[in-house]
């Protein structure tokens, strides 16, 4: 019985969100969200989720490269972003921009940067 809490702690530690894992996680989550909630436009732009992830991964890696120079990655906000993208489509609704804003704030300096400087 004592092993269970130790195993849970090890599992929690292994699931910690890191800067290195972020581009892959956000690319997959955003593609799955788009496929689920914006099906027509998704399939207009991509053949499948793998093609979308390949494209998105490149974009998010550029974000990471840009932000990690002067910004601090915030793992709790990264988890909030992934939870937001996991919402049901109806719940996400028209608030997509607000929902996605959480994902941009994963780096602490995004609020301080001029929008033209962001690699979006």
N, C-alpha and C positions, 0 to 999 in steps of 0.2 A: 504493500500500500504506500509506503514512503517513496517509492520510485515514481509514482504518478506525478506528484508536484514537480519533481526534478525534470521529468520528461516534458511537462508542460512549459517549464521555464526554458528548456533547451529549444523547444519548438517556437516559442515566442521570440527568442533571440535570433533564431535562424530566419524568421519572417520579418525582421526589422528592415524597414525601407532605407536604402542607401542611395547616394548620388549615382553610383555605378549601376544599380538596378533600375533607377527611375526611368530612363528613356525607353527601355523595353516594356516596363509595366504600363506607362502612360500610352505608349503606341498601341499596345494590345487593347487596353481599356477604351481608348477613344475610337478605335476601329470597330470594336464590338458594339459600342454605343451607337455609332453611326449606322452600322448594319441593322441594328435592332430598331432604331427610332427614326431613321431617315433612309429607309430601304431603297427607294427609287433613285435618289441622288447617289447613294453608296454604289449601287450597281451600275450607274452611269459612269462613275469615275474608276471603279475597281472591278476586277474579275472576281476576286474573293477576298477574304479577310487577310490571307497571307500577303497578297499584293499590297493591300492597304497598310499592313504593319510594316512592310519593307519601306514604303514611302514615308510613313509617319515616323518611323524609327530614325531615319535620316534627319528629319526636321527637329525632332526632340533631342537628338544628339547635338545638333547645332545649338539649341537652346542651352543645353548643359555646358557645352564648351564655352559659350558666351557668358553665362551666369557664374560659373564656378571660379572665374578669375577674381571677382570682387564681392561675391555674394555668399551667403550661408544657406545651405540646403536645410529645409525644415521638414523632417520626416513625418511629423504629426499632420501637417497640412497636406503632404503628399497622400497620406492615407485618407484624409477628408476628400481629396480630389477623386481618388479611386472609388470611394463610397458614393460620391455624387454621380459619377458616371455609371454607376451600377443601378441607379434609380430606374423605376419603371418609366417608360416613355411618357405616359400621360402625366406623371408626377413632375418630370423634368419640364415638359411643356414648352411654353414660350420663354421660359427663364433660362434658356440655354446659355446666353452670354454671361449671366450671373453665375450659373452653375459652373461654367468653364473658368470664370475669374478665379475661383479657388485654386484651380490648377496652375494658373500663372503666378499665384502668390506663394508657391512652394519655395521660391527663392526670395529671401528677405528683402532684397533691394529692388524688386520689380516696381514697387510703389514709388520709388525714388527716381526711376529712370524716365526720361522723356519717351513717349510712345514711339517716336520715330527711331529711337535707338534700339528698340526691341527686335529681336530676330523672329518676327512672327510671319 
